[in-house]
Amino acid sequence: MPLSTPVSRRALRHSRVIDVQAYVRDDGLWDIDARITDIKSYDAMLASGPRPAGTPLHDLHLRITVDRELTIVEAEAASDAVPYPGFCDTIGPAYRALIGLNLLKNFRRDLKQRLAGIAGCTHLTELAQVLPTATVQAFAGDVWSTRDGENADLSHEKPFQLDKCHALRTDGGAVAQYYPRWVAKA
């Protein structure tokens, strides 16, 4: 279902795009490549000088390498476009602080402790916050069985995705329809 029709005429002024791609590696690890871009639809005057319309203000990349338990074993960041060249683009090495964190165990809290404020880049740290759910989506059905479909209820273990979101709450209709064995009884 799409959003409602805007109530007024409008003009695009800014676009932010976040893209995350997951790759399984030959060594069994996974690379999660994330990118954030900010683009103005008009010529912008920055403190560092003019930025023509359509030219990224931010074009930032973050790659983490995770094992099958979602522990980060490698991390790197790169900045292709920044508002303050020579300053913003020097923070990349700080993102090695992600190594050792687990995406499912207090990741966002630990991320903020290590890279919030002047310890990191606001935009790269914000981008890192989407990594847990993006990686879970990558692992679902590939690394982890979602047990969807005809044989969904053959296992004795509750599917990992249940009770992780509104739609898949065990006292709700989706679970009653698709995972009847796991419905919470009143």
N, C-alpha and C positions, 0 to 999 in steps of 0.2 A: 504494500500500500504506500503510495508516494505521499510526500508532504502536501499540505494544502497549497492552493494557488496563492501567491503573495497578494496582499491587499493593496499594494501600491506599486507603481512602476519603480524599477530599481536598476542600478548600474554596478557591475562587479568592480570592486576596488582592490581586493586582496584575495589571494588564493594560497592556502596552505595544504600541501599534500604530504601524507605520510604513507610510505610504501614499505612493506616488510616481506621479504622472500626467504624461504627456508630451503636449505640444501643438505641432503644426506651426503656424507663424504665416504670415500673408499675405506677409510680407517674406522668407520663406525660412528664417528662424531658427527655433529650437525653444525653447519654455519647458518646463523640467522643474520641476514643483512637488512638493515633498516636505513631508511633515508627520509629526511624531512626537507621540504623546499617551501620557501615563502616568496611569492611574486606579487608585485604591485602592478595594477593595470594602467598606471600612469607614471610619468617621469617623477621619481622621488628624489628629493634633496636630502642626503644624509650628511652627518657631520664630516664624514670622510670624502664627500663629494657626490656628484649626481649619479643616480642609478636609473638608466633608461627603462621605460615601461617594458614589462615582459622579461626583464633580466632578474635572476634570483637575488634577493637580499640574503637569503640563507640557502645553501645547498650543502647539507651536512649528512655524513654517513657514519653509521655505527655497525660494527660486526662483532658478534659474540660467537664463540664456539662452545657448544655444550655437549656433555655426555648424555647418555640415555636416562640418567636420573635428574637431568636439567641443572647440573652444576656447571658453572662457567669455567672453562679451562683456558680460554684465551679471549682477549678483547682488544679492539682497536677502534679509533675514531679518526675521521678525516673531514676537513672542511674545504670544499671547493669554492664556495661563495660565502662571504661574511661581510657584515657592515663595517668592521674595523680591521682591515687587512693588516697582518703583522702582529695582531694582538689576539683576536678571537681564534685565529687558526693555529695558535700555539698550544691549545689545551688538550689536543688529542691524546698525548701520553697519559694524562690523568685518568683516562677511562680504563686503564689497566687495573685500576682499583676494583673493577667488577669481578676480576678473577677470584674464584673461590666462593662467590655468592651462588645460592641456589634460587632459581626462578620461582620455586613453589614454597620457599621457607623465608618469609619476611623480606622478600626481595625489595619491594618498594621502600620499606622503612630503612633497610641497610643502604640502598642506593642514595637516599636523601642524606643519611649520616655521612656517607663518603664523598658525595659530589654536589651537594646543595650549595647555593650561594657562590662565593668566589672560588670554591674548590673545583667547580666545573663550569660548563656552559649551560645556561638555562634551557636552551633548545635541545641539546643532546641529552640532558638529563630527563627532560620531558619525553623525548623520543624513547629513551630506555624504559620508561614506565609501561609501554605497550608490549614489551618483549615477553612477559610471562604468558599472556593470553594468546598472543600470536604463535608462540612456540607450542603451547598446548594444542592449538588448532592444527599445527603441522604434525604433531605426534599422533593425534587422534586418528585412528584407523590405519596407521602405519606402524608406529612403535607400540602404541596402546590399542588394544581392541576396544571398540565402542560397543560391540555386541548389538549392533542395530540389525534389523531385518528378521528373517524367519527364525533364526536360531538364537535370538537375543537373550533368552532366559535359560540357556543350558548351563551356564557357569554358576558356581556357588558364591562368587564375589559380586557385590553390588557394582554396577557400571560406574566408573570414576566420575562421569559427567552429572550424575544425579545429585540433586540438592546443591548444585553449583550456580544455578541461575533460576530466575522466576519461572520460566516455562517448564523446567525439568525438576520442579519440586515434587517430592515423593507423595505429597497429599494433593497433587493437581491432576488435571485432565490429561495432559500429555503423557505422564507416566502411566496413568490408568490405561491409556490406549496403546502405548508403544512398549511399555515395560510393566505389564500387569503384576508380575510376580513381586515387584518392588514397591507397590503402592503402600503407603503408610495407612494402617487401619485406624479408624477413629476410636 
